[in-house]
């Protein structure tokens, strides 16, 4: 019965995505949904795109291992990113009427900066999308009784998301996101009530976590620990701002107010609902401590699915896997579309100046297809956990894209020289520290060093040339 309902849900998602694809006539329709999404859809697509596999599987596993301080990057940094985008960046970027975030760098700093930053942004998504593919494979393999195997399960999951994203672009992503947000919210709320009761009530779970010192938030009193803490927060909080998936939702809104309010509300909702999977996973420690301890040493990302499969009736299982698949598919579709549109619009299109809009639409769809094959390959050959893969995705943009974006909007001295030096300093220092200084001996994480270097590069360029 569970598998039947899951298959039916996947079919409904595909149908809605393909139905929404009928609205696509131009590349603008495909990339930013014709800039026509109302505020409630903007909220849904912001929330659903970020509420992915790391939220349901990665964050709870990380919390069980390291407590509240270990999840500073996500959900705290991720929510900060969305709120800052709404309050600080949405209005000025919306007024520029851009198709991609890469277009900003071209208008402000020129073609060269556009192509370099856009390539970095597109590349940064590979690990994030691969994390969603791994999670999809994990869920489908689990539902099949482990008969599919992860490679086949990941291939099937990628094919499902690709099917409606390829044809409908942002229209399909937005319409499926709205449905998936409803499923996530209702499903997780009901499951939390059921599991909380089974664990002895919410206060029993909270008291047990407090007694185990899981609510300690701030790091130890030494510079290295504080640098690591702040860096994790900045990596997601600032590094995820110059990303196409966030920008795409801003530009798809029907007006400035919808762009601002939709992003801020989506960010607040994300923070609130991200703690439900954490509560569920910790409840598992009270319900079945032996199984949790075993899975912590094998694959902690399976704790929550195992809890649902072993200790809940079929109705709750249907709600959970519906919510989980919604979370993964919404993030996967948005994260797959984003790098493909940036790569097509800002890396390939400048090389083909005579390309008309009809062929541009085909090019973008072709990039979506190519990126799906790349991330599937990475997913099948990766040994990194989901939480870490998502956090790593923002390192390159923190070091190489955030400073030129912020300075380009708010600093009058920002110029091409400053942008070039910022990117050069940020990326080179980050990579240099990442691959030459052992993590356990470094004063600060490599991406934080790169971020500081990027600021220095922008300041040098800004004061060197007006």
Steps between C-alpha positions, in 0.01 A plus 500: 500500500783740589676442169173544310434838661859614438483404132164678471646812662797499263262470205294796624819709536605416146151581368493842672849579375420406142167683515679817615745457210223607262561860613856500368532693174822697544829471686366755752204270570739212549751681723284738711140385432423819310548702822141431598495289818269627778632534854360168628675309221821699559487402868443138406780480248749671734408269787476180298823556309704530820312234693690210350672174589747672731208645702322167552798263508824698537421759768342249747795262465744787557305619805500154657876487462602853594206688648361844419836660430574252221203617292587870493546480122158351437231593599637816669726613217260389228209691657721806541581481129134508394410781740798710388414443135149631565602799712824606332523369144152430362391856411816622322539175306131479405512854360781401265270252315767232468461139390787353702728608782784492247334787310568726799875443479495578127310826541714613792845362418506377138500174302817354646381521859158369394640185345744420782248552780223320310724198445583494873132529593400220263779274628404565862164331446639162400549375855167639618299334225699179544396501868133509395558216254662290774205567728250410228686178440509422871123545534406306186736218590359485853142492369590216266629293790857563382430302184581784259848584623624858535631547140170400338294685763701819444458468124122461533478797739704721268283401206179596684626848594657552158178415318296799614792741557629450147174599335348750743795682652408749771127465430511130579727555799267765645179300457645179642667695783162638608350153524810364669507777763143412602592130528815579702325726751192286558691172496773603742256666742292181527806277527652719773183465707496120456871441565511748787220314675680170445819642653320618815399848392693802365635601842645153557694531174614855576603416858699197383681711238573771758637244746726367222632855444363511144384862528846647548522751219817704537843341444788462743688812609786492255564680170508187286159380621346845456643540149356160405162594648479838325629353176232231494236767556644728231545220248126436474380842615708708257636240257153388391383852414667527156331181381265464205232299681441778754528773235262310271226512761547873551481570127202267448276698736233719344627821669756636747282452807432136414874448446595655836220364716496157336871447562494622861190298593642195324821536703313527831284197419811305406658570839186394688432177309866395481490412868218248461731234344750573780225436756399180322854366483565568866170334585640189332774496764233461768283255306772264377845596637668176389409547133601865511841418647558236232399735217718779643802281431377379159295770328337761724298636209280188519391558862182687421382273214574195718298646787200557275520158333541306826281687746207660319188379315470516123303827507785679678753340267309635201501850650871484582622372166267738319652789694853366456463450125341846475797654679757322285327547165427869555863571583635275226291658225589856599867419554519319165338785308710776660853407383377398156338839441809688621731290288283537190428872538832630634768255385380356168273772360775771488688265267197484266393864449256421216300248701125578492259438788360173362846347476592649838212306653630181339852575623378546857309173492807330360708634790242365746538157342881512507511617862267218604743241360794669675334511842379141465859392438624702800226360723585143410870556574486724806598395851406831667192535721196702390547778758865550407427500124241776542730710722789461253283639218509849652874521561591600145238774483594636843861537386439607142155654447346659811732799540467621136121462526463698824756763404354532149164597650597707804855636455550788257870422455438142386647452153627236261853503644365448850275216384785326319734531799225389738432185299870430446597554864197320641517187286879464508529547878208262563643228275853558625395459864266212420768285338820606677408557865366202701158579647603410855794749495331791321415814701178543302311300233624545144179661370510766774856586404384523139208726600734740682736499201208580269414806709862616487504457122186710457637774727830513311324525165249756626759740638753436224258600224194715551 
